[in-house]
Amino acid sequence: MNPIYNFSAGPAGLPKAVMAVAQKEFINWNCMGRSVMEISHRSKEFIEVAQCAERNLRELLNVPDNYKVLFCQGGARAQFAALPMNLLGKSSKACYVDGGYWAHSAIEEARKYCTVQVIDAKTTVDGKAATTAASTWQIDEDAAYVHYCPNETIDGIEINDLPVTDKPIVADMSSTILSRQIDVSKFGVIYAGAQKNVGPAGITLVIVRDDLLDLATDALPSTLSYKLLDAKDSMYNTPPTYAWYLSGLVFKWLKSIGGVVEIEKRNRNKAAALYQAIDELPFYKNDVHVDNRSLMNVPFQLAKPELDGLFLQQAEEKGLVALKGHRAVGGMRASIYNAMPEEGVAALVQFMHDFAEQHSDS
Amino acid sequence: MNPIYNFSAGPAGLPKAVMAVAQKEFINWNCMGRSVMEISHRSKEFIEVAQCAERNLRELLNVPDNYKVLFCQGGARAQFAALPMNLLGKSSKACYVDGGYWAHSAIEEARKYCTVQVIDAKTTVDGKAATTAASTWQIDEDAAYVHYCPNETIDGIEINDLPVTDKPIVADMSSTILSRQIDVSKFGVIYAGAQKNVGPAGITLVIVRDDLLDLATDALPSTLSYKLLDAKDSMYNTPPTYAWYLSGLVFKWLKSIGGVVEIEKRNRNKAAALYQAIDELPFYKNDVHVDNRSLMNVPFQLAKPELDGLFLQQAEEKGLVALKGHRAVGGMRASIYNAMPEEGVAALVQFMHDFAEQHSDS
């Protein structure tokens, strides 16, 4: 049987080494005769799991001391509401950069709580989807913060430059966190649902600069309060302990292979190999401008869309699974998050060559 | 080595049969060569997991057709905010029965959103902690709903009768759901964090009567909207898929042993055996009136509190773990949720006899 390479956009595959450890200690964790999910979140054993995960995440991302790391529930969509409620302060306006589906969804939710200045960053360059330069974004003076989503998973579009502003920059990094080096100090808030590069669905990371903790509205649900979650070490209520533990294993794994520097190198290799195949083979195309191509989500179309089903079926037979594109875009999408090994992309590229050869007219 | 019997108040032990299945298929679920946590929540395979879990829960609790079952994130504490935001409608008042710590916590959160009529139900009878009769609770005419918590986990106090009202009754059943038969049709909303009788921490059940779906405020975070979650089959955003899957395994297990009728019988046997030991042995006492004793959480004190540490240590050596009482109460607490087998309680009772014999003065 071929190894399985899982290109799911999320919930995504987790590192095989992590899953092997988790399976082994599933019912007898830490020699305690039970699972880590069966112990109190307030036990010293679990608190060590939680603190270790935070320490490793801080080390991996070089999180400065004046930033808090929170482990939350509710996914990035809960943060779409939490952000304005936590950050508006006395302002009634926030600026949102619209680069695609997820940025737009964040805007819709923010509109419940404030006036949203929308900067439409979507454009086309040479007939390809692209985003406008951040230097052209005119941010309103009275906006409390500037929100953007650096990577749109559905379209496979990345925004590579930061908003130019002295206001807190808020970034939805659900699909990019830990995939490359970032300078955390440039951000007010970074948040990320776990189910792509961190762990299983059900836990959400929030990294927030500590001067932003005192701005929340009174009507904020307690479970969404950054200040309260920070004061309670993300245990204001029972956290999703098993997801936290698995995320911690992922952080350890990432450190063991060389940290974010190494994974960024691998991620750039993987993306380069895949885009090269798409560009070299006339049988495939990607509609995103080269400057905005995503390192994490690579959508591509076949020259003969009537063969989409056959492509997916034969790919799956080779262990290349979850390649079907988002229904809004069609075609294929290869999500190549941290857990995807370079061999998986190599196997996909080989398959793409073979399939193209069989089905090209020439 | 003794078998481990886990008396944790939550996150609690899960049925051993469930954990064995989950471990076996951890990295190769459904013959797919990957974990159920590594597939899309929108895949047909996961949708079947989700729907099967709902079907089985409905069957176990005889949920009427006019009730919606939602699988949410954020724990019961997120519901503390979600309830008033979803249910107040044009009213600005809700009635909350205060029977202890958790009911009180729900009141504090509700106060952010409305005027709360508090009915203090805490009392003492014959020197024991008890609750007043529901027939004496005078519920304000303009309250939108009546909230209570049938079981207080910290004090081990149960409220056995329902509020007498024609308003929607809202019950925090985090620690009692599926432990006994209930008549769902008597409630407007039943909600429960999973980590006691349902599954791992990180997923929350909400069972809501469908006529209550249209009352929400506009300022409600989308992830807390019952109407939206219902419309999207609890997949408005990525749900905690692994917790959902494990909960589904627990529901299957419960059906396999005879459903709620059978587990209620076992739970009553377990509680009876434990309270009998406490009452028979002068070395132990429980401070709750017999009419209010919890079926799920049994706190007890030693006659010699200076031996608490030794009791816990020797119990742990016998595989009887997580018996330490909540810090607010001290002493011991045996949480005997559905997953605790009768043998576990028998082993605890035997140990309590032995320990009392060694350390009684007589």
Interface residues (C-beta under 8 A of the other chain):
Chain A: M1 I4 N6 S8 A9 G10 P11 A12 G13 L14 K16 M19 A20 A22 Q23 F26 I27 M32 G33 R34 S35 M37 E38 I39 S40 H41 S43 Q73 G74 G75 A76 R77 A78 F80 A81 A82 M85 E109 K112 Y113 G193 Q195 P200 A201 G202 I203 D218 A219 L220 P221 S222 T223 L224 Y236 N237 T238 P239 P240 T241 Y242 A243 G319 V321 A322
Chain B: M1 I4 N6 S8 A9 G10 P11 A12 G13 L14 K16 M19 A20 A22 Q23 F26 I27 M32 G33 R34 S35 M37 E38 I39 S40 H41 S43 Q73 G74 G75 A76 R77 A78 F80 A81 A82 M85 E109 K112 Y113 G193 Q195 P200 A201 G202 I203 D218 A219 L220 P221 S222 T223 L224 Y236 N237 T238 P239 P240 T241 Y242 A243 G319 V321 A322
